[in-house]
């Protein structure tokens, strides 16, 4: 008895194996080449729950016989009854495990049997590029497998013919109660290869085996003899030829013709387009070089090929150029014009409005603006000297002309200035400047050196005292006056403070945040080389020292020569006296 049980145990264990295991298809996984495969599953109420379970197991087993992947077989599943539901589109999953998980959770719709509606959905939606199907020009076969157990409640022949006309190959699988005439109306020819009828869902694996053998026919590309010049693309039971990029298939559907991409007019080359099989490149005319976009051309010597605008000298540097200035000249902020302002030697006193209308945050902007002026000056004891006076209801010298000898020291001192607030006594500030700021005691150079004296008044409103008397006195003293107004500054008052002509010596900005545009005007004006001090000739201190030294040496030589002549004259007189005595 024990031996009979042991002999029957393998059969008993086989019966206990799940359907999914029993439905495994024999043989290695077939490599069909690229394929877009959509299963259209009937889940109407006529399909019983255990039959639907068998259907799920059948799909899982069939998936395991396919070479699934983005570049191989893409799989989509839709189910239908009186409506159509996408279980997962072609482009959703690239791994078999994810597809199996989605199939196992599939719940039947359990309504009518609208097979024609399902075919329409497959044709218009499931096989669209948006859902993951490869485009028609890729020539990837599109295969639909329709599994149904009854008679359609709508028309299928017409919509199936449209689907086949669009290149969809249809397999019609009827189970148990399926209508054979409807299956034949849906399937692709030849019908004996595309129509399958099985007795029950238990026998559906028979279709799986036949379908597997159908897909796994010989790889005609691998067998050779296809005649394709470039590429052979295998499909179930057939093949087609394809060409490498830059080529197109000839009329014989086997050989490939090189495309002349230059003649298509989309290359974008500015000068010349040079075509090669599969690609093209741009080339420039002689004297030009290709730019980084590999399409446009620029003159190799840009200084000769473009309107560079350099005031003095243009230097070409590959794909760009730069402007140069003469020795001891400075390139301006525009990168093109040159300025000699750093050679100018000026005694510059800045009168800064610190009244309460300026406000603390704007006063910080004013200090930054002052330091930007300092940046374009040649600050040194022999060059430009800078002093700063702040005024409100009173006047305070923040630092005199002779205190700082470098631009860095001046800028640091400007940043340390504290805001005074209170009123606006611009006239009092002008008096302080005339009587004290340009004195030699405060660092101004003697008038004999002809160093220009420049005063720059910065204010944001109307003065609370008269400015006319001391503005006129400043100009009488030879001080070149500039007036910079911001916000509510009064133009008439600015013109009264400034030297003539007003258009060169008056600047205005509507608010503190836009003051920087005034810098260019001041750069070109404060420089004495531009002639702001009419009638004043400024010479280099080096030139003056050389002249004085030359004059000193010359006078010394003349004095020595005079002494020698006097001595020689005296000797001649002695000789003459001696000769006269001897006579």
C-alpha positions as CSV (number, residue, x, y, z in Angstrom):
1,X,0.0,0.0,0.0
2,X,2.8,2.3,0.9
3,X,4.5,1.6,-2.4
4,X,1.3,2.4,-4.3
5,X,1.1,5.8,-2.5
6,X,4.7,6.5,-3.3
7,X,4.3,5.7,-7.0
8,X,1.2,8.0,-7.2
9,X,2.8,10.9,-5.4
10,X,4.5,12.6,-8.4
11,X,1.2,12.6,-10.2
12,X,-0.5,14.1,-7.2
13,X,2.1,16.8,-6.9
14,X,1.7,17.6,-10.6
15,X,-2.0,18.1,-10.1
16,X,-1.3,20.5,-7.2
17,X,0.8,22.8,-9.4
18,X,-0.8,26.2,-10.2
19,X,-2.2,26.9,-13.6
20,X,0.6,29.4,-14.2
21,X,3.2,26.7,-14.0
22,X,1.2,24.3,-16.1
23,X,0.7,26.9,-18.8
24,X,4.5,27.4,-19.3
25,X,5.3,27.0,-23.0
26,X,8.1,24.7,-23.9
27,X,11.3,25.8,-25.7
28,X,13.7,28.7,-25.3
29,X,12.4,32.3,-25.2
30,X,11.9,33.3,-28.9
31,X,13.6,36.5,-30.2
32,X,11.1,38.0,-32.6
33,X,12.9,41.2,-33.3
34,X,11.1,44.5,-32.6
35,X,7.3,44.0,-32.2
36,X,4.4,46.1,-30.8
37,X,2.0,43.5,-29.3
38,X,-1.5,44.5,-27.8
39,X,-3.7,41.9,-26.1
40,X,-7.5,42.7,-26.4
41,X,-9.2,40.7,-23.7
42,X,-12.9,40.0,-23.4
43,X,-14.0,40.5,-19.8
44,X,-17.8,40.5,-20.3
45,X,-20.2,38.9,-17.8
46,X,-20.2,35.7,-19.8
47,X,-16.6,35.0,-18.8
48,X,-16.8,33.3,-15.4
49,X,-14.4,34.2,-12.6
50,X,-12.4,31.0,-12.8
51,X,-12.2,31.4,-16.6
52,X,-10.9,34.9,-16.2
53,X,-8.3,33.6,-13.8
54,X,-7.2,31.2,-16.4
55,X,-7.0,34.1,-18.9
56,X,-4.7,36.0,-16.5
57,X,-2.4,33.0,-16.1
58,X,-2.4,32.4,-19.9
59,X,-1.2,36.0,-20.4
60,X,1.6,35.7,-17.8
61,X,2.8,32.5,-19.3
62,X,2.8,33.9,-22.8
63,X,4.8,37.0,-21.7
64,X,7.5,34.7,-20.4
65,X,8.0,33.2,-23.9
66,X,8.6,36.6,-25.4
67,X,11.7,38.8,-25.7
68,X,10.3,41.8,-23.9
69,X,12.1,45.1,-23.8
70,X,12.0,48.7,-25.2
71,X,14.0,47.7,-28.3
72,X,12.4,44.3,-28.6
73,X,8.8,43.4,-28.0
74,X,6.6,46.0,-26.3
75,X,3.4,44.7,-24.8
76,X,0.1,46.5,-24.0
77,X,-3.1,45.0,-22.6
78,X,-6.7,46.3,-22.9
79,X,-9.9,44.6,-21.6
80,X,-13.4,45.3,-22.8
81,X,-17.0,44.6,-22.2
82,X,-19.6,47.4,-22.8
83,X,-16.6,49.7,-22.4
84,X,-12.9,49.6,-23.0
85,X,-10.2,49.9,-20.3
86,X,-6.5,50.2,-20.8
87,X,-4.7,47.9,-18.3
88,X,-1.3,49.2,-19.4
89,X,-0.2,50.9,-22.7
90,X,2.7,49.8,-24.8
91,X,5.1,52.3,-23.4
92,X,4.4,51.8,-19.7
93,X,6.5,48.8,-18.7
94,X,9.9,47.6,-20.0
95,X,10.2,44.8,-17.5
96,X,8.3,41.5,-17.6
97,X,7.9,41.5,-13.8
98,X,6.0,44.8,-13.9
99,X,3.6,43.6,-16.6
100,X,2.9,40.3,-14.7
101,X,2.1,42.3,-11.6
102,X,-0.4,44.5,-13.5
103,X,-2.1,41.4,-15.1
104,X,-2.5,39.6,-11.8
105,X,-4.4,42.6,-10.3
106,X,-6.8,42.7,-13.4
107,X,-10.5,42.9,-12.4
108,X,-13.1,41.9,-15.0
109,X,-15.7,44.5,-16.1
110,X,-18.5,42.0,-16.3
111,X,-20.8,43.8,-18.7
112,X,-21.7,43.4,-22.4
113,X,-19.5,42.3,-25.4
114,X,-18.6,45.4,-27.6
115,X,-15.7,43.8,-29.6
116,X,-16.0,46.4,-32.4
117,X,-15.5,49.2,-29.9
118,X,-12.4,47.5,-28.5
119,X,-10.8,47.1,-32.0
120,X,-11.6,50.8,-32.6
121,X,-9.8,51.7,-29.4
122,X,-6.8,49.5,-30.2
123,X,-6.5,51.1,-33.7
124,X,-6.8,54.8,-32.6
125,X,-5.3,54.7,-29.1
126,X,-3.4,51.6,-28.1
127,X,-1.2,51.6,-31.2
128,X,-0.6,55.4,-31.2
129,X,2.9,56.8,-30.7
130,X,1.6,58.6,-27.6
131,X,0.8,55.3,-26.0
132,X,4.2,53.9,-26.7
133,X,3.9,52.4,-30.2
134,X,6.9,53.0,-32.5
135,X,6.2,55.4,-35.4
136,X,5.2,53.9,-38.8
137,X,8.5,54.8,-40.4
138,X,10.2,52.5,-38.0
139,X,8.4,49.6,-39.7
140,X,8.0,47.7,-36.4
141,X,5.2,45.1,-36.9
142,X,1.9,45.8,-35.0
143,X,0.1,42.7,-33.7
144,X,-3.3,42.6,-31.9
145,X,-4.5,39.4,-30.2
146,X,-8.2,39.4,-29.6
147,X,-9.5,36.8,-27.1
148,X,-13.3,36.5,-26.8
149,X,-15.8,33.9,-25.7
150,X,-19.0,35.1,-27.3
151,X,-20.7,36.9,-30.2
152,X,-20.0,40.7,-30.5
153,X,-22.9,43.0,-29.7
154,X,-21.7,45.5,-32.3
155,X,-20.3,45.4,-35.8
156,X,-16.7,44.2,-36.2
157,X,-16.1,43.6,-39.9
158,X,-15.8,47.2,-41.0
159,X,-13.6,48.4,-38.1
160,X,-11.4,45.3,-38.3
161,X,-10.8,46.0,-42.0
162,X,-9.8,49.6,-41.2
163,X,-7.3,48.3,-38.6
164,X,-5.8,45.8,-41.0
165,X,-5.5,48.6,-43.6
166,X,-3.4,50.6,-41.1
167,X,-1.0,47.7,-40.9
168,X,-2.2,46.0,-37.7
169,X,-2.0,42.2,-37.9
170,X,-5.0,40.7,-36.1
171,X,-5.2,37.2,-34.4
172,X,-8.7,36.2,-33.4
173,X,-8.9,33.6,-30.6
174,X,-12.4,32.2,-29.9
175,X,-13.1,30.3,-26.7
176,X,-16.0,28.0,-26.1
177,X,-19.1,30.0,-27.2
178,X,-17.3,32.3,-29.6
179,X,-18.9,33.1,-33.0
180,X,-16.7,31.7,-35.8
181,X,-18.0,34.0,-38.4
182,X,-17.1,37.0,-36.2
183,X,-13.6,35.6,-35.7
184,X,-13.1,35.3,-39.4
185,X,-14.4,38.8,-40.0
186,X,-11.8,40.2,-37.5
187,X,-8.7,38.2,-38.3
188,X,-5.9,39.0,-40.9
189,X,-5.4,36.7,-43.9
190,X,-4.5,33.9,-44.3
191,X,-7.3,32.9,-41.9
192,X,-6.0,29.5,-41.2
193,X,-2.9,31.2,-39.5
194,X,-4.8,33.9,-37.7
195,X,-8.1,32.3,-36.5
196,X,-8.0,30.0,-33.4
197,X,-10.9,28.2,-31.8
198,X,-10.5,26.3,-28.5
199,X,-13.1,24.3,-26.6
200,X,-12.7,26.0,-23.2
201,X,-10.4,28.4,-21.3
202,X,-8.7,25.3,-20.0
203,X,-7.4,24.6,-23.5
204,X,-6.3,28.1,-24.3
205,X,-2.7,27.1,-23.8
206,X,-3.0,25.3,-27.2
207,X,-3.3,28.7,-28.8
208,X,-0.3,29.9,-26.8
209,X,1.9,27.2,-28.2
210,X,0.7,27.8,-31.8
211,X,1.1,31.6,-31.4
212,X,4.6,31.1,-30.0
213,X,5.6,28.9,-33.0
214,X,4.1,31.6,-35.3
215,X,6.2,34.4,-33.7
216,X,9.3,32.3,-33.5
217,X,9.6,31.4,-37.1
218,X,13.1,31.4,-38.6
219,X,15.0,34.6,-38.5
220,X,15.1,35.3,-42.2
221,X,17.8,38.0,-41.7
222,X,20.0,35.5,-39.9
223,X,19.7,33.0,-42.7
224,X,21.2,35.4,-45.3
225,X,20.1,35.9,-48.8
226,X,17.9,38.9,-47.9
227,X,19.9,41.2,-50.2
228,X,19.7,44.3,-47.9
229,X,22.6,46.7,-48.5
230,X,22.7,48.1,-45.0
231,X,20.3,46.6,-42.4
232,X,17.9,43.6,-42.4
233,X,15.0,44.0,-39.9
234,X,13.4,40.7,-39.0
235,X,9.6,40.4,-38.3
236,X,7.6,37.3,-37.6
237,X,7.8,35.3,-40.8
238,X,9.2,38.1,-42.9
239,X,11.8,40.9,-43.0
240,X,12.4,44.3,-44.5
241,X,15.5,46.3,-45.4
242,X,16.5,49.6,-43.7
243,X,19.3,52.1,-44.3
244,X,21.9,53.7,-42.1
245,X,21.4,57.4,-41.0
246,X,22.0,59.7,-43.9
247,X,20.7,57.2,-46.5
248,X,17.3,56.4,-47.9
249,X,15.9,53.1,-49.3
250,X,16.0,52.9,-53.1
251,X,13.0,51.8,-55.2
252,X,14.1,48.1,-55.0
253,X,13.6,48.2,-51.2
254,X,17.1,46.7,-50.7
255,X,19.8,49.1,-51.8
256,X,20.5,52.5,-50.1
257,X,21.1,56.0,-51.6
258,X,23.1,58.6,-49.8
259,X,21.2,61.8,-48.9
260,X,22.7,65.1,-49.9
261,X,21.8,67.0,-46.7
262,X,23.2,70.2,-48.1
263,X,20.6,70.3,-50.9
264,X,17.7,70.1,-48.4
265,X,18.3,73.7,-47.4
266,X,18.1,73.1,-43.7
267,X,21.8,73.0,-42.9
268,X,22.1,76.7,-41.8
269,X,25.6,77.1,-43.0
270,X,26.4,80.8,-43.5
271,X,29.0,80.3,-46.3
272,X,29.5,76.7,-47.6
273,X,27.8,73.4,-46.8
274,X,29.9,70.2,-47.4
275,X,28.0,67.0,-47.7
276,X,29.3,63.6,-46.7
277,X,27.3,60.3,-46.5
278,X,25.1,60.5,-43.5
279,X,26.2,64.0,-42.3
280,X,27.4,67.4,-43.4
281,X,29.6,70.2,-42.1
282,X,29.9,73.9,-42.6
283,X,33.0,75.6,-44.1
284,X,33.8,79.3,-44.3
285,X,35.3,81.3,-47.1
286,X,39.0,82.3,-47.0
287,X,39.8,84.8,-44.4
288,X,36.9,83.7,-42.1
289,X,36.7,81.1,-39.3
290,X,33.9,79.0,-38.1
291,X,32.2,80.1,-34.9
292,X,31.3,77.9,-32.0
293,X,27.8,77.2,-33.4
294,X,29.6,75.4,-36.3
295,X,27.4,77.3,-38.8
296,X,28.2,81.0,-38.8
297,X,31.5,82.6,-39.9
298,X,33.5,85.5,-38.6
299,X,36.4,87.3,-40.1
300,X,39.7,85.8,-39.0
301,X,41.1,89.3,-38.4
302,X,38.1,90.9,-36.8
303,X,39.7,94.3,-36.8
304,X,39.5,94.3,-40.6
305,X,36.2,92.4,-40.9
306,X,33.9,94.3,-38.4
307,X,33.2,97.9,-37.4
308,X,35.2,97.6,-34.1
309,X,34.9,101.2,-33.0
310,X,38.3,101.3,-31.3
311,X,39.4,104.9,-30.9
312,X,43.1,104.1,-31.1
313,X,44.1,100.5,-31.9
314,X,42.2,97.2,-32.5
315,X,43.8,93.8,-31.7
316,X,42.2,90.6,-33.1
317,X,42.2,87.6,-30.8
318,X,40.6,84.5,-32.5
319,X,36.9,84.8,-32.2
320,X,37.0,88.2,-30.5
321,X,39.0,91.5,-30.5
322,X,40.0,94.1,-27.9
323,X,40.8,97.8,-28.1
324,X,44.1,99.3,-27.0
325,X,45.1,102.8,-26.0
326,X,48.4,104.7,-26.3
327,X,50.9,104.4,-23.4
328,X,49.7,106.2,-20.3
329,X,46.2,106.4,-21.6
330,X,43.3,104.5,-20.1
331,X,40.6,102.4,-21.8
332,X,37.1,103.7,-20.9
333,X,34.2,101.6,-19.6
334,X,32.8,101.3,-23.1
335,X,35.9,99.2,-24.0
336,X,36.6,101.4,-27.1
337,X,37.5,105.0,-26.3
338,X,40.6,106.2,-24.5
339,X,41.1,108.7,-21.8
340,X,44.2,110.6,-20.5
341,X,42.4,111.6,-17.2
342,X,44.9,109.6,-15.1
343,X,47.6,111.9,-16.3
344,X,45.7,114.9,-15.1
345,X,46.8,116.5,-11.8
346,X,43.9,118.1,-9.9
347,X,43.1,119.3,-6.5
348,X,39.5,118.1,-6.1
349,X,37.3,119.0,-3.1
350,X,33.9,117.1,-2.9
351,X,31.1,118.9,-1.1
352,X,28.5,116.3,-0.1
353,X,25.0,117.1,1.1
354,X,24.3,115.3,4.4
355,X,20.9,116.9,5.2
356,X,18.0,114.8,6.6
357,X,16.2,114.8,3.2
358,X,19.0,112.5,1.8
359,X,18.2,109.7,4.3
360,X,20.7,107.2,5.6
361,X,20.3,104.6,2.9
362,X,20.7,107.1,0.1
363,X,23.8,108.6,1.9
364,X,25.4,105.2,1.6
365,X,24.7,105.3,-2.2
366,X,26.3,108.8,-2.3
367,X,29.4,107.4,-0.7
368,X,29.6,104.6,-3.2
369,X,29.1,107.1,-6.0
370,X,32.0,109.3,-4.6
371,X,34.3,106.2,-4.5
372,X,33.4,105.5,-8.2
373,X,34.6,109.0,-9.0
374,X,37.8,108.2,-7.1
375,X,38.3,105.0,-9.1
376,X,39.0,106.9,-12.4
377,X,41.4,109.5,-10.8
378,X,45.1,109.2,-10.5
379,X,45.3,109.7,-6.8
380,X,48.8,110.5,-5.5
381,X,50.6,113.4,-3.8
382,X,52.0,114.4,-7.2
383,X,48.8,113.5,-9.2
384,X,45.3,114.2,-8.0
385,X,44.6,115.1,-4.4
386,X,41.1,114.6,-3.0
387,X,39.4,116.3,0.0
388,X,35.8,115.7,1.3
389,X,33.5,118.2,3.0
390,X,30.0,117.3,4.4
391,X,27.4,119.9,5.0
392,X,23.9,120.2,6.5
393,X,23.1,123.0,8.9
394,X,26.8,123.1,9.6
395,X,30.0,122.2,7.7
396,X,32.5,119.5,8.5
397,X,35.8,118.7,6.8
398,X,35.9,114.9,6.7
399,X,39.4,114.9,5.4
400,X,41.5,117.7,3.7
401,X,43.4,117.5,0.3
402,X,46.8,116.6,1.8
403,X,45.8,113.8,4.1
404,X,45.6,110.7,1.8
405,X,48.1,109.7,-1.0
406,X,46.4,106.7,-2.6
407,X,42.9,106.0,-4.0
408,X,42.5,103.0,-1.5
409,X,43.1,105.4,1.5
410,X,40.6,107.9,0.1
411,X,37.9,105.3,-0.5
412,X,38.3,103.8,3.0
413,X,38.0,107.3,4.5
414,X,34.8,108.0,2.4
415,X,33.2,104.8,3.7
416,X,33.9,105.8,7.3
417,X,32.1,109.1,7.0
418,X,29.0,109.4,9.3
419,X,25.8,110.9,8.2
420,X,25.1,114.4,9.7
421,X,21.3,115.0,8.9
422,X,19.6,118.4,9.7
423,X,19.3,121.2,7.2
424,X,20.8,122.2,3.8
425,X,23.2,125.2,4.1
426,X,24.9,124.9,0.7
427,X,26.0,128.6,0.7
428,X,27.8,128.0,4.0
429,X,29.6,124.9,2.5
430,X,30.8,127.0,-0.5
431,X,32.2,129.6,1.8
432,X,34.1,127.0,3.8
433,X,35.5,125.5,0.6
434,X,36.7,128.9,-0.7
435,X,38.2,130.1,2.6
436,X,39.7,126.8,3.9
437,X,39.5,123.7,1.7
438,X,41.8,125.1,-1.1
439,X,44.4,126.6,1.3
440,X,47.9,125.2,1.3
441,X,47.5,124.5,5.0
442,X,44.9,121.9,4.0
443,X,47.0,120.3,1.3
444,X,46.3,122.4,-1.8
445,X,49.3,123.0,-4.0
446,X,50.6,126.6,-4.6
447,X,48.9,128.6,-7.4
448,X,52.3,129.0,-9.0
449,X,52.2,125.3,-10.0
450,X,49.0,125.9,-12.0
451,X,47.4,122.8,-10.7
452,X,43.6,123.1,-11.5
453,X,41.3,123.5,-8.5
454,X,38.0,121.7,-8.9
455,X,35.0,121.8,-6.6
456,X,32.1,119.3,-6.9
457,X,28.9,120.0,-5.0
458,X,26.5,117.1,-4.5
459,X,23.0,118.0,-3.3
460,X,19.4,116.6,-3.3
461,X,17.4,119.7,-2.7
462,X,17.1,123.5,-2.4
463,X,19.6,125.3,-0.2
464,X,18.3,127.1,2.9
465,X,20.7,129.9,2.5
466,X,22.0,132.0,-0.5
467,X,24.5,130.3,-2.8
468,X,25.1,133.1,-5.3
469,X,27.7,135.1,-3.4
470,X,30.1,132.3,-2.6
471,X,29.4,130.4,-5.9
472,X,30.6,133.6,-7.7
473,X,33.5,134.0,-5.3
474,X,34.6,130.4,-6.0
475,X,34.7,131.0,-9.7
476,X,36.6,134.3,-9.2
477,X,39.2,132.4,-7.2
478,X,39.7,130.2,-10.3
479,X,37.9,127.1,-8.9
480,X,36.2,125.0,-11.6
481,X,32.8,124.2,-10.1
482,X,30.6,121.2,-10.8
483,X,27.1,120.7,-9.5
484,X,25.5,117.3,-9.3
485,X,21.8,117.2,-8.4
486,X,19.5,114.3,-7.4
487,X,15.8,114.0,-6.8
488,X,14.4,117.4,-5.7
489,X,17.5,119.4,-6.5
490,X,16.7,122.8,-8.2
491,X,18.2,123.2,-11.7
492,X,18.4,127.0,-11.3
493,X,20.5,126.7,-8.2
494,X,22.7,124.0,-9.8
495,X,23.4,126.3,-12.7
496,X,24.3,129.1,-10.3
497,X,26.8,127.0,-8.5
498,X,28.4,125.5,-11.7
499,X,31.0,127.0,-14.0
500,X,30.2,127.9,-17.6
501,X,29.1,126.3,-19.9
502,X,26.4,124.7,-17.7
503,X,25.9,121.7,-20.0
504,X,29.4,120.5,-19.2
505,X,29.3,121.3,-15.4
506,X,25.8,120.4,-14.3
507,X,24.5,116.8,-14.0
508,X,21.2,115.5,-12.7
509,X,19.7,112.2,-11.8
510,X,16.0,111.6,-10.8
511,X,16.9,109.2,-8.0
512,X,19.9,107.9,-6.0
513,X,19.8,104.4,-7.5
514,X,20.5,105.7,-11.1
515,X,23.4,108.1,-10.3
516,X,26.0,105.9,-11.9
517,X,25.1,107.2,-15.4
518,X,26.6,110.5,-14.4
519,X,30.0,109.0,-14.1
520,X,30.8,109.1,-17.8
521,X,30.0,112.8,-18.0
522,X,32.3,113.5,-15.0
523,X,35.1,111.3,-16.3
524,X,35.3,113.4,-19.5
525,X,35.0,116.7,-17.6
526,X,37.2,116.6,-14.5
527,X,40.2,115.7,-16.6
528,X,42.2,118.9,-17.1
529,X,43.5,117.6,-20.5
530,X,39.9,118.1,-21.8
531,X,40.3,121.9,-21.2
532,X,38.0,122.5,-18.2
533,X,40.3,125.2,-16.9
534,X,40.3,127.6,-19.8
535,X,43.5,129.6,-20.0
536,X,45.3,127.4,-17.6
537,X,48.3,125.4,-18.9
538,X,49.1,122.3,-16.9
539,X,52.5,120.8,-17.2
540,X,53.8,117.5,-15.9
541,X,55.7,118.0,-12.6
542,X,58.5,115.9,-14.2
543,X,58.6,118.3,-17.1
544,X,58.8,121.3,-14.7
545,X,61.6,119.7,-12.7
546,X,63.6,119.0,-15.8
547,X,63.2,122.6,-17.0
548,X,64.2,124.0,-13.7
549,X,67.2,121.7,-13.5
550,X,68.2,122.7,-17.1
551,X,67.8,126.3,-16.3
552,X,69.9,126.0,-13.2
553,X,72.7,124.2,-15.0
554,X,72.7,126.7,-17.8
555,X,72.9,129.7,-15.4
556,X,75.7,128.0,-13.5
557,X,77.6,127.4,-16.7
558,X,77.1,131.0,-17.8
559,X,78.3,132.3,-14.4
560,X,81.4,130.1,-14.6
561,X,82.1,131.3,-18.1
562,X,81.8,135.0,-17.0
563,X,84.2,134.4,-14.2
564,X,86.7,132.8,-16.6
565,X,86.4,135.8,-19.0
566,X,86.9,138.3,-16.2
567,X,90.1,136.4,-15.1
568,X,91.3,136.3,-18.7
569,X,90.7,140.0,-19.1
570,X,92.6,140.9,-16.0
571,X,95.6,138.8,-17.2
572,X,95.6,140.6,-20.5
573,X,95.6,143.9,-18.8
574,X,98.7,142.8,-16.7
575,X,100.5,141.7,-19.8
576,X,99.8,145.1,-21.5
577,X,101.0,147.0,-18.5
578,X,104.3,145.0,-18.4
579,X,104.9,145.6,-22.1
580,X,104.3,149.4,-21.6
581,X,106.8,149.5,-18.7
582,X,109.5,147.8,-20.7
583,X,109.3,150.5,-23.4
